[in-house]
Amino acid sequence: MNYTDDFRDPIAARGVLAAIARVTDEIGATREKPVHIMEICGGHTHAIFRYGLDKLTPPGLEFIHGPGCPVCVLPMSRIDECVEIAERPGVIMTTFGDAMRVPGHRKSLIQAKADGADIRMVYSPLDALELARRHPNREVVFFGLGFETTTPSTALTILQAAADGQTNFSVFCNHITVPPPIKALLDDPYMILDGFVGPGHVSMVIGVRPYDFIARDYGKPIVVAGFEPLDLLQSVLMVLEQIRDGRAEVENQYSRVVPDDGNPVSIAACAEVYEPRPSFEWRGLGEIDASGVRIRAAYAAWDAEVKFGIGYSKGPRMVAEPDGCSCGDVMTGRIKPHACPQFGKGCTPEMPLGALMVSSEGACAAYFQYGGLRLEEAL
C-alpha cells in the first residue's frame, strides 16, 4: 500500500459516507430541501465527479460548483488583450496549456498560433525567462494567470529577471485572489450556500486565516480540504457537523499540507512584487473589488501592460459572452453544467464555446468527462 491508497480506502470511505448520511438526516435535509455546500476549487469539482462522490452522498446534500478555476474565470477581454500582444512583431508569448484554448472575442491563443503568432506552451514562468535569455532580440511575455497557488512562482520569476537585468521579459499579469469572489457570492441575495469546502492548493500558500470572514461575518462553516476521496468526504462531514451543531468555524482538514499561517516565503515574494488592483473583471461575475493583483511600479520594466500600453489604463474593456453560453450561471451555482443549452452540443472539449469546457478544472469539462462514470461498485 502506498500513501495515496490510504486516502482511497473503500472500507474507510463507507464509514465516512455512513456518517455523512446520519448527520444529513439529523439536520433534516432532504432532496427537496438539501444542504448546499460549495466546493470552491475546480480540482475538487473534478475529484467529486471522478470518484462519483456526488452519487454516493445522500440526496439531502447538494454540491454547488464555485468559481475556483483560474482559466475559467478569465474574461474574454483579457484573452483578447493577450492575443493582441502575441500578434505584435517580435513577440514570443508563453502560457500554460489550458489557457491556449480559452475563447476570446476574436480568437483563442491556439487560433492565433495557427495564424502565425509565436505562442509557446511552458510549464513555469522560469521556462519563459529562459526563452528570454536564449532570444535576446525578442520580447518574451509570460501570460501570468491563476490564484494564489501560482502567483508566487510568477513573483519569484520577476525578481529573478530583475536581478539578472533581463528586460526583454515581461508578465501579462492576470493573477487573482480567492476570498473576494467568495464574499461577492455570499452578498448575492440569490445564492443559497450553507457551507464551503475550501481550496487546498491556494491555502497551502495563504493559510486559513483569510477565510475568517466567512465564519465571522456570514455565519458559514468552511473546511479546507485535500483532493483525495477521503479528504473530500471527511471535509464534507466536518462542514455538516458544524451546521448540525450550530457552529461556524474555519477548520483545516488538509493540515498535512496546509499550514494555518501559509507559506511565509511565498507571501513575502508576492508582497514585494504585487499590489492589489482596485478591481478585476471575472468571467460571469463582472468586476469584483480588490480581487486581483498588479505588478508594482518598482517592477514596471517587467509589466507587459505597461510595456505594451494595454489593460485597465485603456478604459472599459468588458466583452459580452457568446449567445447561449451559461458559464456565469454555472460558476455561481445557479445552474448545473448540463442545464446549459449548449452543453455537449454547441460546446464540447474539442470545440469549446465557454472556458468551463476548456480547463482541466472546469465544471463543464468534469460533467462531460465523468458524466457516465460512477464508482459505487468500488465502495
C-alpha positions in Angstrom: 0.0 0.0 0.0 1.3 3.5 -0.8 0.5 6.8 0.8 -2.3 7.6 -1.7 -4.1 4.3 -1.1 -4.7 5.4 2.5 -7.0 8.2 1.2 -8.8 5.9 -1.2 -9.6 3.0 1.1 -13.1 1.7 0.3 -13.8 0.5 3.9 -12.9 3.9 5.4 -15.0 5.6 2.7 -18.1 3.5 3.6 -17.7 4.6 7.2 -17.5 8.3 6.4 -20.4 8.0 3.9 -22.5 6.4 6.7 -21.6 9.3 9.0 -22.5 11.8 6.3 -25.9 10.2 5.8 -26.5 10.2 9.5 -25.6 13.8 10.1 -27.5 14.9 7.0 -30.6 13.2 8.4 -30.0 14.8 11.8 -30.0 18.2 10.1 -33.3 17.3 8.4 -32.0 17.8 4.9 -33.9 16.2 2.1 -33.8 16.0 -1.7 -36.5 18.8 -1.8 -34.7 20.9 0.8 -31.0 20.0 0.6 -27.9 21.4 2.3 -25.9 23.4 -0.2 -22.1 23.0 0.1 -19.9 24.9 -2.4 -16.6 23.4 -3.3 -14.6 26.5 -4.3 -11.8 24.7 -6.2 -12.1 23.3 -9.6 -9.8 20.5 -8.7 -12.3 19.5 -6.0 -15.1 19.5 -8.6 -13.2 17.1 -10.8 -12.4 14.8 -7.9 -16.0 14.7 -6.9 -17.0 13.6 -10.3 -14.0 11.4 -11.0 -14.9 9.3 -7.9 -18.6 9.6 -8.2 -18.9 11.3 -4.8 -22.0 13.3 -5.9 -23.8 10.0 -6.4 -22.5 8.3 -3.2 -23.6 11.1 -0.8 -27.2 11.3 0.3 -29.8 13.2 -1.7 -30.1 15.7 1.0 -26.7 17.0 0.1 -26.1 19.2 -3.0 -22.7 20.2 -4.3 -22.5 23.7 -5.7 -19.6 24.3 -8.0 -17.7 27.5 -7.3 -15.5 29.9 -9.3 -12.3 28.2 -8.3 -10.9 27.5 -11.8 -8.5 30.3 -12.8 -8.7 29.6 -16.5 -12.5 29.5 -16.4 -12.9 33.0 -14.8 -10.6 34.8 -17.3 -12.8 37.3 -19.1 -12.8 37.4 -22.9 -11.4 40.9 -22.8 -8.2 39.7 -21.2 -7.9 36.8 -23.7 -8.3 39.4 -26.5 -5.5 41.6 -25.0 -3.2 38.6 -24.7 -3.8 37.8 -28.4 -3.2 41.4 -29.2 0.3 41.2 -27.6 1.1 37.8 -29.1 0.3 39.1 -32.6 2.8 42.0 -32.4 6.1 41.6 -34.3 9.0 40.3 -32.4 6.9 38.8 -29.5 7.1 35.3 -28.1 4.0 34.7 -26.0 4.3 31.9 -23.4 1.5 30.3 -21.4 0.2 27.3 -19.6 -1.5 24.7 -21.8 -5.1 25.2 -20.5 -5.1 28.9 -21.5 -4.3 28.1 -25.1 -7.8 27.1 -26.0 -9.9 29.6 -24.0 -12.1 31.5 -26.4 -11.7 35.2 -26.8 -14.0 37.5 -28.7 -11.9 37.3 -31.9 -9.9 34.1 -31.4 -8.1 31.9 -28.9 -4.4 31.8 -28.4 -4.2 28.5 -30.2 -6.0 30.0 -33.2 -3.6 33.0 -33.1 -0.8 30.5 -33.1 -2.3 28.8 -36.2 -2.5 32.2 -37.8 1.3 32.7 -37.3 1.8 34.2 -33.9 4.7 32.8 -31.9 2.9 31.3 -28.9 4.6 28.6 -26.9 3.4 26.4 -24.0 5.6 26.4 -20.9 5.4 24.6 -17.6 6.5 27.5 -15.5 7.4 31.2 -15.8 11.0 30.3 -15.3 10.8 28.4 -18.7 9.6 31.7 -20.2 12.5 33.6 -18.6 15.0 31.0 -20.0 13.5 31.7 -23.5 14.2 35.4 -23.0 17.8 34.6 -22.3 18.0 32.5 -25.4 16.3 35.1 -27.6 17.7 38.5 -26.5 16.4 40.2 -29.6 12.8 39.1 -29.0 10.2 40.2 -26.4 9.2 37.2 -24.3 5.9 37.6 -22.5 4.5 35.2 -19.9 0.7 35.0 -19.6 0.6 35.0 -15.8 -2.7 33.6 -14.5 -4.0 31.7 -11.6 -5.0 32.1 -8.0 -2.6 32.4 -5.0 -1.2 28.9 -5.9 0.7 30.2 -9.0 1.1 33.8 -8.0 4.4 33.2 -6.0 6.2 31.5 -8.9 5.5 34.4 -11.2 6.6 36.9 -8.5 9.9 35.0 -7.9 10.5 34.9 -11.7 10.1 38.6 -11.9 12.5 39.0 -9.0 15.0 36.8 -10.9 14.5 38.7 -14.1 15.2 42.0 -12.2 18.3 40.6 -10.6 19.6 39.4 -14.0 18.6 42.6 -15.8 16.6 40.6 -18.3 14.5 43.4 -19.7 13.2 41.5 -22.8 11.0 39.5 -20.4 7.6 40.7 -19.0 4.5 39.3 -17.5 0.9 39.9 -18.6 -0.5 39.7 -15.0 -3.9 38.1 -14.5 -3.4 36.7 -11.1 -6.5 36.7 -8.9 -7.4 36.0 -5.3 -9.9 33.6 -3.8 -11.5 35.5 -0.8 -13.1 38.4 -2.7 -15.3 36.3 -5.1 -16.5 34.2 -2.1 -17.6 37.5 -0.5 -19.3 38.5 -3.7 -21.2 35.2 -3.8 -22.2 35.5 -0.1 -23.5 39.0 -0.8 -25.6 37.8 -3.7 -29.2 37.5 -2.4 -30.0 34.8 -5.0 -27.3 32.4 -3.7 -28.2 29.7 -1.2 -25.0 28.5 0.4 -24.8 26.6 3.7 -21.1 25.9 3.9 -17.9 25.7 1.9 -15.2 23.2 1.1 -12.1 25.4 0.9 -9.3 25.2 -1.7 -6.3 23.1 -0.7 -3.6 24.4 -3.0 -4.4 28.1 -2.5 -4.5 27.6 1.2 -1.0 26.0 1.1 0.2 29.5 0.2 -2.1 31.8 2.1 -3.1 29.6 5.0 -6.6 29.5 6.5 -6.8 32.9 8.2 -8.0 34.8 5.1 -11.3 32.8 5.4 -12.1 34.0 8.9 -14.6 36.5 7.5 -16.8 33.7 6.1 -17.5 32.3 9.6 -17.3 35.6 11.5 -19.3 37.8 9.2 -21.6 35.4 7.4 -22.0 32.6 9.9 -21.0 29.9 7.3 -18.6 27.0 8.0 -15.7 26.3 5.8 -13.3 23.4 5.9 -10.0 23.5 3.8 -9.8 20.1 2.1 -7.4 17.9 0.3 -8.1 16.2 -3.1 -8.4 12.5 -2.4 -11.8 10.9 -2.0 -11.5 10.5 1.8 -10.2 14.1 2.1 -13.3 15.4 0.4 -15.7 13.1 2.3 -14.2 13.9 5.6 -14.3 17.7 4.8 -18.0 17.4 3.9 -18.7 15.6 7.1 -16.9 18.3 9.1 -19.0 21.0 7.4 -22.2 19.1 8.1 -21.3 18.6 11.7 -20.7 22.4 12.1 -24.2 23.0 10.6 -25.8 20.4 12.8 -24.1 21.9 15.9 -24.9 25.5 15.0 -21.2 26.4 14.6 -19.5 28.5 12.0 -15.7 28.0 12.1 -12.7 27.7 9.8 -11.3 24.2 10.0 -8.3 22.7 8.3 -8.8 19.1 7.2 -5.7 19.3 4.9 -3.3 20.1 7.8 -0.7 17.6 6.4 -0.1 20.1 3.6 -1.7 23.4 4.6 -0.1 25.4 7.5 -2.6 27.6 9.2 -0.5 30.7 8.5 0.5 29.8 5.0 4.0 29.9 3.4 5.9 33.0 4.6 8.4 32.9 1.7 5.7 32.9 -0.9 3.7 35.6 0.9 6.8 37.8 1.2 7.6 37.5 -2.6 4.1 38.4 -3.6 4.1 41.4 -1.2 7.3 42.6 -2.8 6.2 42.3 -6.4 2.4 42.9 -6.4 -0.2 45.3 -5.1 -4.0 44.9 -5.1 -5.9 46.1 -8.2 -8.8 48.3 -7.3 -11.0 45.8 -9.2 -10.7 43.0 -11.7 -13.2 41.5 -14.1 -14.2 37.9 -13.7 -15.9 35.9 -16.5 -19.6 35.5 -15.5 -19.2 37.6 -12.3 -18.2 41.0 -13.6 -15.9 43.4 -11.8 -15.0 42.4 -8.2 -13.3 44.9 -5.9 -9.7 44.0 -4.9 -9.9 40.6 -6.5 -6.7 40.7 -8.5 -3.1 41.9 -8.2 -1.0 44.0 -10.5 2.8 44.5 -10.7 4.2 47.3 -8.6 5.7 50.4 -10.2 9.1 49.3 -9.0 8.9 46.4 -11.4 7.2 48.2 -14.3 10.0 47.2 -16.6 8.6 43.6 -16.4 4.9 44.5 -16.6 3.5 43.8 -20.1 0.5 46.1 -19.5 3.0 49.0 -19.1 5.4 47.8 -21.8 2.6 47.3 -24.5 0.2 50.0 -23.3 -2.8 47.8 -22.8 -5.1 46.8 -20.0 -7.1 48.7 -17.4 -5.4 52.0 -18.2 -7.1 52.0 -21.6 -10.6 52.2 -20.2 -13.7 49.9 -20.3 -12.9 46.5 -21.9 -15.8 44.3 -20.9 -16.8 41.8 -23.7 -20.1 40.0 -23.7 -20.2 36.2 -23.5 -21.3 34.4 -26.7 -25.0 33.9 -27.2 -26.2 30.8 -25.3 -23.1 30.5 -23.1 -24.1 29.9 -19.5 -20.6 30.0 -17.9 -21.5 32.7 -15.5 -24.6 30.8 -14.2 -22.6 27.6 -13.8 -19.7 29.3 -11.9 -22.1 30.9 -9.5 -24.0 27.7 -8.9 -27.3 28.9 -10.4 -27.4 26.0 -12.8 -25.6 22.7 -13.3 -23.5 22.4 -16.5 -25.9 20.0 -18.2 -28.7 22.7 -17.9 -26.8 24.9 -20.3 -28.4 24.6 -23.7 -25.0 24.4 -25.4 -23.6 21.7 -23.2 -22.4 18.7 -25.3 -23.9 20.3 -28.4 -22.5 23.7 -29.4 -19.9 23.4 -26.6 -17.6 20.4 -26.3 -14.0 19.9 -25.2 -13.0 19.7 -28.9 -14.9 22.9 -29.8 -15.5 24.9 -26.6 -17.8 27.8 -26.6 -17.1 28.7 -23.0 -14.0 28.5 -20.7 -15.6 25.9 -18.3 -15.4 23.3 -21.1 -11.7 24.0 -21.8 -9.9 23.8 -18.4 -8.9 20.7 -16.7 -10.5 22.2 -13.6 -13.7 23.4 -15.4 -17.1 22.2 -14.1 -18.4 21.6 -17.6 -15.4 19.6 -18.5 -15.9 17.5 -15.4 -19.5 16.8 -16.2 -18.6 16.0 -19.8 -15.6 13.7 -18.9 -17.1 11.9 -16.0 -20.8 12.2 -16.5 -21.1 8.4 -17.1 -18.5 7.3 -14.6 -19.8 6.2 -11.3 -17.8 4.3 -8.8 -20.5 2.9 -6.4 -19.1 -0.5 -7.1 -15.7 0.5 -5.9 -17.1 1.4 -2.5 
